[in-house]
Amino acid sequence: MTAATVAAPTYSHRFGNKLPNAGLTAQTLSHTWLTAETDETDDTVEFGYIPGGVVVIGFINYVPTDIDTGSSALRQTIKLGTTSVKTGSTVASTGGSEFVAITPQYSATPMLVSVVTSTGANAHTNGVQHLTFLYYSGQL
């Protein structure tokens, strides 16, 4: 089979706060996973956009329940634009959360957040994943 891509919601580029100062802000993007979205390598889901003109410094990856009920083989790569900010994440295969501090990422335009399946799930069950990005206005 061919890896699938699920596009970001069309309205997602309009959301997210960009404060006019350097205050830290958070934005959560969520997705409910379906079986066909995690069963193959390179399945991609676009969660939405982080506003342009901000510096992203990290994120929280939270999956309340295990969405790989088999041998927990599911591995994910989380991308901000074209940059992989976390590879080999196992949170979706076991349930739980992780905080990931990243090399600060800046873009003058909105940044697409996507999750790529790097190892497919053995036995998928539907579940929700939440990615909460931490950022501040400004440039590097």
Secondary structure as the mmCIF struct_conf table of DSSP 4:
data_model
#
loop_
_struct_conf.conf_type_id
_struct_conf.id
_struct_conf.beg_label_comp_id
_struct_conf.beg_label_asym_id
_struct_conf.beg_label_seq_id
_struct_conf.end_label_comp_id
_struct_conf.end_label_asym_id
_struct_conf.end_label_seq_id
HELX_LH_PP_P HELX_LH_PP_P1 THR A 2 ALA A 4
STRN STRN1 THR A 5 VAL A 6
HELX_LH_PP_P HELX_LH_PP_P2 ALA A 7 PRO A 9
TURN_TY1_P TURN_TY1_P1 THR A 10 TYR A 11
HELX_RH_3T_P HELX_RH_3T_P1 SER A 12 ARG A 14
BEND BEND1 GLY A 16 GLY A 16
BEND BEND2 PRO A 20 ALA A 22
STRN STRN2 THR A 25 TRP A 33
HELX_RH_3T_P HELX_RH_3T_P2 THR A 35 GLU A 37
TURN_TY1_P TURN_TY1_P2 THR A 38 THR A 38
BEND BEND3 ASP A 39 GLU A 40
TURN_TY1_P TURN_TY1_P3 THR A 41 ASP A 42
STRN STRN3 THR A 44 ILE A 50
HELX_LH_PP_P HELX_LH_PP_P3 PRO A 51 PRO A 51
BEND BEND4 GLY A 52 GLY A 53
STRN STRN4 VAL A 54 VAL A 63
BEND BEND5 PRO A 64 THR A 65
BEND BEND6 ILE A 67 ILE A 67
STRN STRN5 ASP A 68 ASP A 68
BEND BEND7 GLY A 70 SER A 71
STRN STRN6 ARG A 75 LEU A 80
TURN_TY1_P TURN_TY1_P4 GLY A 81 THR A 82
STRN STRN7 THR A 83 SER A 89
HELX_RH_AL_P HELX_RH_AL_P1 VAL A 91 THR A 94
STRN STRN8 GLY A 96 SER A 107
BEND BEND8 ALA A 108 THR A 109
STRN STRN9 MET A 111 THR A 119
BEND BEND9 ASN A 122 ALA A 123
STRN STRN10 HIS A 124 HIS A 124
STRN STRN11 GLY A 127 SER A 137
BEND BEND10 GLY A 138 GLY A 138
#
